[in-house]
Amino acid sequence: MRLTLLVLTFIAALGTQAVAQVAEPTPSPDPGSYVDPAMSYTAPAGALLLNRVFMTPDQLSSDLQPVAAWVLHPGREDAQIIQITMEAYSAAPEQWEGQFESQTHGSQEGTLIRNKTPMSLLNGMPAYFLEVAYGSGFDARKEFAIVWADGVRGIVLSLTSRLGDVTAEQAKSVLGQATAVRYPFDQP
């Protein structure tokens, strides 16, 4: 029940933000993918698209903003949210992960970040994989995130579930279909 409420709240928040900030729809008509000039991600089969917007770097703020979300196992207790969030970020790409950690610690009391591991996306783009735990009791959540910067944006691709429902290996499988490059500066 609480996860259903979380999903509905999340959908409402995305819908409000989409009205205020959408420049144009994502070019990909496939509801299972997100594609922009510097990245692509394909959600696993069965993922239900909740929302997807395309934002140019100049539309992003210095706070993470959701640009795409899917749900796996909708309506079940073990529902999981896949989300892509971005913020404007032009500092050195290798510093993005540290900024993400700092923001995450500051956003919710009791947040624990662990198992930070350097990795590469499918096409070799450097990134980090990490685990974030937060909440307590029945509200405890685990977020597995892949984070990277592309020269103009900081990007987080994450999978959130109840604590204990997903392993790191399962999360890597769900999030693994991502590619990225430095943002093309000749794009709007």
C-alpha positions as CSV (number, residue, x, y, z in Angstrom):
1,M,0.0,0.0,0.0
2,R,2.8,2.5,0.9
3,L,4.6,1.7,-2.3
4,T,1.5,2.3,-4.3
5,L,1.1,5.6,-2.6
6,L,4.8,6.4,-3.3
7,V,4.3,5.5,-7.0
8,L,1.1,7.7,-7.3
9,T,2.9,10.6,-5.5
10,F,5.9,10.1,-7.9
11,I,3.6,10.1,-10.9
12,A,1.8,13.2,-9.7
13,A,5.1,15.0,-9.1
14,L,6.4,14.1,-12.6
15,G,3.2,15.2,-14.2
16,T,3.4,18.6,-12.5
17,Q,7.1,19.0,-13.5
18,A,6.5,17.9,-17.0
19,V,3.9,20.6,-17.6
20,A,6.3,23.3,-16.3
21,Q,9.5,22.2,-18.0
22,V,8.9,20.1,-21.1
23,A,10.5,21.5,-24.3
24,E,9.5,18.7,-26.6
25,P,8.8,15.0,-26.4
26,T,11.6,12.5,-26.4
27,P,12.4,11.5,-30.0
28,S,12.0,7.8,-29.3
29,P,8.4,6.5,-29.7
30,D,9.4,3.3,-27.9
31,P,7.9,3.5,-24.4
32,G,10.7,1.3,-23.1
33,S,13.5,3.6,-24.0
34,Y,14.9,7.1,-23.3
35,V,17.1,8.7,-26.0
36,D,18.6,12.1,-26.1
37,P,21.7,13.6,-27.9
38,A,24.1,12.2,-25.3
39,M,22.5,9.1,-23.8
40,S,20.2,6.2,-24.2
41,Y,18.6,3.7,-21.9
42,T,16.3,0.7,-22.6
43,A,14.2,-0.5,-19.7
44,P,13.6,-4.3,-19.4
45,A,10.7,-6.0,-21.0
46,G,7.5,-5.6,-18.9
47,A,8.5,-2.2,-17.5
48,L,5.6,0.2,-17.6
49,L,6.4,3.8,-18.6
50,L,5.3,6.3,-16.0
51,N,6.6,9.5,-17.5
52,R,9.3,10.7,-20.0
53,V,10.2,14.2,-20.9
54,F,13.1,15.7,-22.9
55,M,14.9,18.6,-21.4
56,T,17.8,20.4,-23.0
57,P,20.7,21.2,-20.7
58,D,19.7,24.9,-20.4
59,Q,16.4,23.8,-19.0
60,L,17.9,21.9,-16.1
61,S,18.5,23.4,-12.7
62,S,21.2,22.6,-10.1
63,D,18.9,20.1,-8.5
64,L,18.2,16.6,-9.8
65,Q,15.0,16.5,-11.9
66,P,13.2,13.4,-13.1
67,V,13.2,13.0,-16.9
68,A,12.0,9.4,-17.2
69,A,10.5,6.7,-15.0
70,W,9.2,3.2,-15.3
71,V,7.7,0.7,-12.9
72,L,8.4,-3.0,-12.8
73,H,5.8,-5.3,-11.2
74,P,3.1,-2.5,-10.9
75,G,0.5,-3.1,-8.3
76,R,2.6,-5.7,-6.4
77,E,4.4,-5.3,-3.1
78,D,7.7,-5.8,-4.8
79,A,7.1,-3.0,-7.3
80,Q,10.3,-1.3,-8.4
81,I,10.9,2.2,-9.8
82,I,13.5,2.8,-12.6
83,Q,14.2,6.5,-12.9
84,I,16.5,8.8,-14.8
85,T,17.2,12.1,-13.1
86,M,19.5,14.9,-14.3
87,E,20.8,18.3,-13.2
88,A,22.9,21.0,-14.8
89,Y,26.6,20.1,-14.1
90,S,29.6,21.5,-16.0
91,A,32.4,20.8,-13.5
92,A,34.8,17.9,-14.1
93,P,32.9,14.7,-14.8
94,E,35.0,12.7,-12.3
95,Q,33.7,15.0,-9.5
96,W,30.0,14.4,-10.2
97,E,29.8,11.2,-8.1
98,G,31.0,13.1,-5.0
99,Q,28.5,15.8,-5.6
100,F,25.7,13.3,-6.0
101,E,26.8,11.6,-2.7
102,S,26.8,15.0,-0.9
103,Q,23.3,15.9,-2.2
104,T,22.0,12.5,-1.3
105,H,23.3,12.6,2.2
106,G,21.8,16.1,2.6
107,S,18.3,15.2,1.2
108,Q,17.2,12.6,3.8
109,E,18.3,11.8,7.3
110,G,19.8,8.4,7.9
111,T,20.9,7.8,4.3
112,L,23.6,5.3,3.9
113,I,25.7,5.1,0.7
114,R,27.9,2.1,0.2
115,N,29.6,-0.2,-2.3
116,K,30.7,2.6,-4.6
117,T,32.3,0.9,-7.6
118,P,33.8,2.4,-10.8
119,M,32.3,0.9,-13.9
120,S,31.6,1.6,-17.5
121,L,28.4,1.9,-19.4
122,L,27.8,-0.4,-22.4
123,N,29.8,1.8,-24.7
124,G,32.6,2.4,-22.3
125,M,31.5,5.7,-20.7
126,P,33.0,5.9,-17.2
127,A,30.4,5.8,-14.4
128,Y,30.0,4.7,-10.8
129,F,27.6,2.1,-9.4
130,L,26.5,2.5,-5.8
131,E,23.9,1.5,-3.3
132,V,21.8,4.0,-1.3
133,A,19.7,2.9,1.7
134,Y,17.2,5.2,3.4
135,G,14.1,5.1,5.6
136,S,13.2,2.7,8.3
137,G,10.8,-0.1,9.1
138,F,8.2,-0.8,6.4
139,D,9.3,2.4,4.7
140,A,13.0,1.3,4.3
141,R,14.1,1.6,0.6
142,K,17.2,0.6,-1.3
143,E,18.3,2.5,-4.4
144,F,20.9,1.2,-6.7
145,A,22.3,3.9,-8.9
146,I,24.6,4.4,-11.9
147,V,25.9,8.0,-11.9
148,W,28.0,9.8,-14.6
149,A,28.5,13.3,-16.0
150,D,28.5,14.2,-19.7
151,G,30.1,17.6,-19.6
152,V,26.9,19.6,-19.1
153,R,24.7,17.3,-17.0
154,G,25.0,15.1,-14.0
155,I,22.9,11.9,-14.6
156,V,21.6,9.3,-12.3
157,L,20.0,6.1,-13.5
158,S,18.5,4.3,-10.5
159,L,16.4,1.3,-9.4
160,T,14.5,1.7,-6.1
161,S,12.8,-1.1,-4.3
162,R,11.9,-2.2,-0.8
163,L,15.0,-3.0,1.2
164,G,15.9,-6.6,0.5
165,D,13.8,-7.1,-2.7
166,V,16.6,-6.6,-5.2
167,T,20.3,-7.6,-5.2
168,A,23.1,-5.5,-6.7
169,E,23.5,-8.0,-9.5
170,Q,19.8,-7.8,-10.3
171,A,19.9,-4.0,-10.3
172,K,22.9,-4.0,-12.6
173,S,21.0,-6.3,-15.0
174,V,17.9,-3.9,-15.0
175,L,20.1,-0.7,-15.3
176,G,22.7,-2.2,-17.7
177,Q,21.2,-1.1,-21.0
178,A,22.6,2.4,-20.9
179,T,25.0,4.2,-23.1
180,A,26.3,7.8,-22.9
181,V,28.8,10.2,-24.5
182,R,29.9,13.7,-23.8
183,Y,27.0,16.0,-24.6
184,P,27.3,17.3,-28.1
185,F,27.9,21.0,-27.6
186,D,26.6,21.9,-31.0
187,Q,23.1,20.7,-29.9
188,P,20.5,23.0,-28.4
